[in-house]
Amino acid sequence: MKKLSCLFVFLAAWAGIVSSAVAAPQRNVRLAICQILAIDGDREGNFRRIEYALEQAEAKHADIAIFPESSILGWENPDAHKMAEPIPGKDSERIAALARQHHVMIAIGLDEKEGDKLYDSAILVDKTGKLLWKHRKINVLPELMTPPYSQGKPEDIGVVDTEFGRIAVLICADTFSDAFVNRMKALKPDLMLVPYGWAAPNDQWPQHSKVLEDLVKRRAALVRCPMAGVDLVGEMTHGPWAGQTYGGSSFVADGTGKILLTLRDRDTDLQVIDVTAGNLGK
């Protein structure tokens, strides 16, 4: 009887391990890292560049296409106070239509107008065009634009369940904050997508890309899931940083912080990579 009892205990424990493994499966997901040029205020031109990237992403059978921060109107562009649309609104609906057309999930940074407030936002749209998630940037660097972006709320940091697991979205300088990233870590996402507007004076490139590389490595390792950080290409034309350059050099890291992919320095680029979505802390 004692031997049978021990066997039952062993089998129960084994079943628990199997059940736990089944509850948190890892998923293979094909990411298109869309490092595009964005010109301040050039909504139609920027949309064309987004469309060209999505044509490539579809041809390469991507599951998710990830774009940079403020891809439609340009980051820290004061004209966005007049040009930005609500979410849902014309710009986000146009992104949704592109998702349906190209059969790909899209994560993209875009400016959002709500009343008299302007937010630096990012959305995640599925292949049917459904808006799955919206994140409003919290660390908005108010010294760079007058009036500045309105701030999102730390308590709104979250994840959304998708066919590829639990996906998290932050924006650029949000990843500077240990508090924000630890809040995300507690939610145990399977994949983290971060649009960046990573700029510096011309003479600081390509060295400045090493700072972004180190940031992506550390944040992926802290949250313990793959992370894609996607930067712009081009030049800032407004505010105190006018003339500074977006250097590209986007990165993808795995859940240990190992860099899996690096895109071109100061040039448009689109590369596709297969990653295993899953949180190492589960």
C-alpha positions in Angstrom: 0.0 0.0 0.0 2.9 2.4 0.8 4.4 1.7 -2.6 1.1 2.4 -4.3 0.7 5.7 -2.3 4.1 6.8 -3.3 3.3 6.0 -6.9 0.1 8.0 -6.8 2.0 10.9 -5.3 4.6 10.7 -8.0 2.0 10.5 -10.7 0.1 13.4 -9.3 3.3 15.5 -9.2 4.2 14.5 -12.7 0.7 15.4 -13.9 1.1 18.8 -12.3 4.3 19.5 -14.1 2.8 18.5 -17.4 -0.3 20.6 -16.7 1.9 23.6 -15.9 3.9 23.1 -19.1 0.7 22.9 -21.2 -0.7 26.1 -19.5 2.3 28.2 -20.7 3.2 26.9 -24.2 5.9 28.5 -26.2 5.0 29.8 -29.6 7.0 30.4 -32.7 6.3 33.9 -34.2 7.7 35.5 -37.3 8.5 39.2 -36.7 9.0 41.8 -39.4 11.2 44.6 -38.0 10.2 47.7 -40.1 12.8 50.3 -39.7 11.3 53.1 -41.9 12.0 56.7 -42.7 9.4 59.1 -41.1 9.2 62.7 -42.2 7.6 65.2 -39.9 4.1 66.1 -40.9 4.2 64.0 -44.1 1.2 61.8 -43.3 0.7 60.5 -46.9 4.4 59.9 -47.5 4.8 58.1 -44.2 1.7 55.9 -44.9 3.2 55.0 -48.3 6.4 53.9 -46.6 4.4 51.9 -44.1 2.5 50.2 -47.0 5.8 49.4 -48.8 7.1 47.8 -45.6 3.9 45.8 -45.2 4.2 44.5 -48.7 7.6 43.1 -47.9 6.4 41.7 -44.5 3.5 39.9 -46.2 5.9 38.5 -48.9 8.1 37.2 -46.2 5.2 35.6 -44.4 5.5 37.7 -41.2 3.0 37.2 -38.4 3.6 40.6 -36.8 5.0 43.8 -38.4 6.5 46.3 -35.8 7.1 49.9 -36.7 8.8 52.8 -34.8 7.5 55.6 -32.6 5.3 58.4 -34.1 5.5 56.7 -37.5 2.8 58.8 -39.1 3.4 62.4 -38.1 7.0 62.3 -36.6 8.1 62.3 -33.0 8.0 65.6 -31.1 6.4 67.4 -34.0 4.3 70.3 -32.7 2.2 70.3 -35.8 0.8 67.0 -34.4 -1.3 69.1 -32.0 -3.4 70.1 -35.1 -2.9 67.0 -37.3 -3.3 64.0 -35.0 -6.5 62.0 -34.9 -8.3 60.2 -32.1 -7.9 56.4 -31.5 -10.0 54.9 -32.9 -9.9 57.4 -35.7 -8.9 57.9 -39.3 -5.2 57.0 -38.8 -5.8 53.9 -36.7 -8.6 52.8 -39.0 -6.2 53.1 -42.0 -3.7 50.9 -40.1 -6.5 48.4 -39.4 -7.3 48.3 -43.2 -3.6 47.6 -44.0 -3.6 44.8 -41.4 -6.5 43.2 -43.2 -5.1 43.8 -46.6 -1.7 42.3 -45.8 -2.9 39.6 -43.4 -0.5 40.7 -40.6 -0.7 41.9 -37.1 0.7 45.4 -36.7 2.3 47.2 -33.8 3.0 50.9 -34.5 3.6 54.2 -32.8 1.3 57.1 -33.7 0.2 60.3 -32.2 -3.3 60.5 -30.7 -5.5 63.5 -30.1 -8.1 63.4 -27.4 -9.8 66.8 -26.8 -7.1 69.3 -26.3 -4.5 66.6 -25.3 -1.9 65.0 -27.6 -0.6 61.6 -26.6 2.4 59.7 -27.9 0.6 56.4 -28.4 1.2 52.9 -29.8 -1.4 50.4 -31.0 -1.6 46.7 -31.7 -4.0 45.6 -34.4 -4.7 42.0 -35.4 -4.9 40.5 -38.9 -8.7 41.2 -39.0 -8.1 44.9 -38.2 -9.3 44.6 -34.6 -7.7 47.1 -32.2 -6.3 44.8 -29.5 -4.4 47.3 -27.4 -3.4 50.9 -27.0 -0.5 52.2 -24.9 0.1 55.9 -24.1 3.7 56.8 -23.5 4.3 57.8 -19.8 7.9 59.2 -19.9 7.2 61.9 -22.5 10.3 64.1 -22.1 8.2 67.3 -21.8 11.2 69.6 -22.4 11.3 68.7 -26.1 8.0 70.2 -27.2 5.7 73.1 -26.2 3.1 72.2 -25.3 4.3 68.7 -24.5 2.7 65.4 -25.0 0.2 64.5 -22.2 1.3 61.6 -20.1 -0.1 58.1 -20.0 -0.7 56.4 -16.7 1.6 53.8 -15.2 -1.4 51.8 -13.9 -2.5 51.4 -17.6 0.6 49.3 -18.4 -0.7 45.9 -19.5 -0.6 42.9 -21.8 -3.1 41.5 -24.2 -3.8 37.8 -25.0 -3.3 37.0 -28.7 -2.8 33.9 -30.9 0.9 34.4 -30.3 0.7 34.6 -26.5 0.6 37.6 -24.1 2.0 40.7 -25.9 3.2 43.8 -24.2 3.7 47.3 -25.7 5.8 50.1 -24.3 7.2 53.2 -26.0 10.9 54.3 -26.1 11.7 56.2 -22.9 9.2 54.2 -20.9 11.9 51.5 -21.0 14.3 53.9 -19.2 12.2 53.5 -16.0 12.8 50.5 -13.7 9.4 51.0 -12.2 7.6 50.8 -15.5 9.5 47.8 -16.7 9.1 45.9 -13.4 5.4 46.6 -13.6 5.5 44.9 -17.0 7.6 42.1 -15.7 5.0 41.2 -13.1 2.5 40.6 -15.9 4.8 38.0 -17.5 4.3 38.8 -21.2 5.5 36.3 -23.8 6.6 39.0 -26.2 7.4 42.7 -25.8 7.2 45.2 -28.7 8.7 48.7 -28.3 8.5 51.5 -30.9 11.6 53.8 -30.5 12.5 57.3 -31.7 16.2 56.9 -30.8 17.9 60.2 -31.8 21.3 61.8 -31.2 23.6 64.4 -32.8 25.2 63.2 -36.1 28.6 62.8 -34.6 27.4 60.4 -31.9 26.5 57.7 -34.4 27.1 54.8 -34.7 28.3 54.8 -31.0 24.8 55.8 -29.8 23.4 52.6 -31.1 25.4 50.7 -28.5 23.3 52.5 -25.8 20.1 51.2 -27.4 21.5 47.8 -27.8 22.5 47.6 -24.1 19.0 48.9 -23.1 17.2 46.3 -25.2 19.4 43.5 -23.8 18.8 44.5 -20.2 15.1 45.0 -20.5 14.5 41.7 -22.4 16.5 39.9 -19.7 14.6 41.7 -16.9 11.2 40.9 -18.3 12.4 37.5 -19.4 10.8 37.4 -22.8 11.8 38.3 -26.4 11.8 42.0 -27.1 11.8 43.9 -30.4 13.0 47.6 -30.2 12.3 49.3 -33.6 13.8 52.7 -34.4 13.2 55.4 -36.9 15.5 56.7 -39.6 15.6 60.4 -40.5 16.1 63.8 -38.9 14.3 65.7 -36.2 13.2 69.1 -37.5 11.5 70.7 -34.5 12.3 71.7 -30.9 15.6 71.7 -29.0 16.8 68.5 -30.7 16.2 69.8 -34.3 18.9 68.5 -36.5 19.5 65.3 -34.5 19.5 62.0 -36.3 17.4 58.9 -35.8 20.0 56.2 -36.3 18.1 53.0 -37.1 20.0 50.1 -35.6 16.9 48.4 -34.4 17.4 45.3 -32.2 15.7 42.0 -31.3 16.7 40.1 -28.2 15.6 36.8 -26.6 14.4 36.4 -23.0 18.0 36.0 -21.7 19.0 39.4 -23.2 21.0 37.8 -26.1 20.8 40.0 -29.3 19.3 38.0 -32.1 19.1 40.6 -34.8 20.5 44.1 -35.6 19.3 46.2 -38.4 21.3 48.7 -40.5 22.9 51.8 -39.1 21.2 55.1 -40.4 19.4 53.5 -43.2 16.0 52.1 -43.9 15.8 48.3 -43.4 13.3 45.5 -43.0 14.3 42.1 -41.7 12.2 39.1 -40.6 13.1 36.9 -37.8 11.5 33.8 -36.1 11.5 34.0 -32.3 10.1 31.7 -29.7 7.5 33.7 -27.7 7.3 32.8 -24.0 8.3 34.1 -20.6 11.2 32.4 -18.9 9.8 33.3 -15.5 6.7 31.2 -15.9 
